[in-house]
């Protein structure tokens, strides 16, 4: 592919198609996170959003509202997106039972 020059972008918009694609992917991710939180709350589980090391901490509850098992960290992904290096590291640290990846 040829190198871009100043005449390729007369309106000075930059790479608009990439910018729109990234914003669309970000919106899809936010919708998937909202959907996951809603699904967990409909099942009666506690679902708390966290900042680092995953998207949500989910504590399962039984029919009577008692805690069941250990809390698990869930990472919500859409499509074919990959885990980042930090997410891979966190997955190795916590193990398979406590760190789960959910795809929407």
C-alpha positions as CSV (number, residue, x, y, z in Angstrom):
1,X,0.0,0.0,0.0
2,X,1.3,3.4,-0.9
3,X,2.2,5.9,1.8
4,X,-0.4,8.6,2.5
5,X,0.4,12.2,1.6
6,X,-1.4,15.4,2.4
7,X,-3.6,15.4,-0.7
8,X,-5.2,12.0,0.4
9,X,-7.0,13.7,3.2
10,X,-8.3,17.1,2.0
11,X,-10.7,17.6,5.0
12,X,-8.0,16.7,7.6
13,X,-10.3,14.1,9.2
14,X,-7.5,11.5,9.9
15,X,-8.4,7.9,9.6
16,X,-12.1,8.3,10.0
17,X,-13.0,4.7,9.2
18,X,-10.8,3.3,11.9
19,X,-12.1,5.9,14.4
20,X,-15.7,4.9,13.7
21,X,-14.9,1.2,13.9
22,X,-13.2,1.6,17.3
23,X,-16.1,3.6,18.7
24,X,-18.5,0.9,17.4
25,X,-16.5,-1.8,19.0
26,X,-16.4,0.1,22.3
27,X,-20.2,0.5,22.2
28,X,-20.7,-3.2,21.5
29,X,-18.5,-3.9,24.5
30,X,-20.5,-1.7,26.8
31,X,-23.8,-3.3,25.6
32,X,-22.3,-6.7,26.3
33,X,-21.3,-5.7,29.9
34,X,-24.7,-4.3,30.6
35,X,-26.3,-7.5,29.3
36,X,-24.0,-9.7,31.4
37,X,-24.8,-7.7,34.6
38,X,-28.5,-7.9,33.8
39,X,-28.3,-11.7,33.2
40,X,-26.5,-12.2,36.5
41,X,-29.0,-10.1,38.5
42,X,-31.9,-12.1,36.9
43,X,-30.3,-15.3,38.2
44,X,-30.1,-13.7,41.7
45,X,-26.3,-13.4,41.9
46,X,-24.4,-10.4,43.2
47,X,-22.6,-8.7,40.4
48,X,-20.2,-5.8,41.2
49,X,-18.3,-3.9,38.6
50,X,-14.5,-3.5,39.2
51,X,-11.8,-1.4,37.7
52,X,-8.7,-3.6,37.4
53,X,-8.2,-7.3,36.7
54,X,-11.6,-8.0,35.2
55,X,-15.0,-6.5,34.5
56,X,-17.1,-8.0,37.3
57,X,-17.0,-9.9,40.6
58,X,-19.9,-12.3,40.8
59,X,-20.9,-14.0,44.0
60,X,-23.4,-16.8,43.5
61,X,-26.4,-17.0,45.8
62,X,-28.9,-19.8,46.4
63,X,-32.7,-19.6,46.4
64,X,-32.7,-18.3,50.0
65,X,-30.0,-15.6,49.4
66,X,-27.1,-17.4,51.1
67,X,-23.7,-17.1,49.5
68,X,-22.6,-20.2,47.6
69,X,-18.9,-20.9,46.8
70,X,-16.1,-18.4,46.2
71,X,-16.6,-15.1,44.3
72,X,-15.4,-15.3,40.7
73,X,-14.0,-12.6,38.4
74,X,-15.6,-12.4,35.0
75,X,-14.2,-10.8,31.9
76,X,-16.8,-9.9,29.2
77,X,-15.6,-10.0,25.6
78,X,-17.4,-9.6,22.3
79,X,-16.7,-11.3,19.0
80,X,-13.2,-12.6,18.5
81,X,-11.4,-10.1,20.8
82,X,-8.3,-11.3,22.7
83,X,-7.3,-10.9,26.3
84,X,-4.7,-8.3,27.0
85,X,-1.4,-9.2,28.6
86,X,-2.6,-8.0,32.0
87,X,-5.8,-10.0,31.7
88,X,-3.8,-13.1,30.7
89,X,-1.6,-12.6,33.8
90,X,-4.6,-12.2,36.1
91,X,-6.1,-15.4,34.6
92,X,-2.9,-17.3,35.4
93,X,-2.8,-15.9,38.9
94,X,-6.4,-16.8,39.8
95,X,-6.7,-20.0,38.0
96,X,-9.5,-21.4,35.9
97,X,-12.2,-21.6,38.5
98,X,-12.0,-18.0,39.7
99,X,-11.3,-16.1,36.5
100,X,-13.8,-16.7,33.7
101,X,-14.2,-15.2,30.2
102,X,-17.7,-14.8,28.9
103,X,-18.3,-14.0,25.2
104,X,-21.4,-12.2,23.8
